[in-house]
């Protein structure tokens, strides 16, 4: 590009396009502006834009050095947000973090911040909320509630205990209690190893 004075000095925008490091840096900054990302997510975004691996690695190393990319912090924040906001169980949270490329040790540390008691109380609250809007017969409602918790990553033991505990509280408007066979199954499930921890 030629300036008015006749010099052939390129503009800063043209320099950024020519310098792969600056191009990669700009891509990462744009990605981080929209939402927090893991190193693996950013590396994938750079690969999609055909940034050379060595340049991508150097840029991501620098972003980690200045703590703009921190997978451990990402994992802790993700777990707090998704557990309290969506009620996801530890198993589902771990799966989501692994899908985003978070290392297993960071996943374990973040998921361990949710205790078994917290997880059970969250499951109970989900059951209470859902039960208020249900108009099914009790047996069908129990199956639906346990299924809802299973889809959120809760194991059988935690799900059945949460449903049984909430039903024991005597939820207003629920009608007759569930059949004896479902109550027995729920009580058995409380002792089952549900693998959620």
Secondary structure as GFF3:
##gff-version 3
##sequence-region A 1 197
A	DSSP	alpha_helix	12	18	.	.	.	ID=ss1
A	DSSP	alpha_helix	20	34	.	.	.	ID=ss2
A	DSSP	alpha_helix	39	48	.	.	.	ID=ss3
A	DSSP	alpha_helix	53	65	.	.	.	ID=ss4
A	DSSP	alpha_helix	71	86	.	.	.	ID=ss5
A	DSSP	alpha_helix	90	99	.	.	.	ID=ss6
A	DSSP	alpha_helix	104	111	.	.	.	ID=ss7
A	DSSP	alpha_helix	116	131	.	.	.	ID=ss8
A	DSSP	alpha_helix	138	151	.	.	.	ID=ss9
A	DSSP	alpha_helix	156	168	.	.	.	ID=ss10
A	DSSP	alpha_helix	180	190	.	.	.	ID=ss11
###
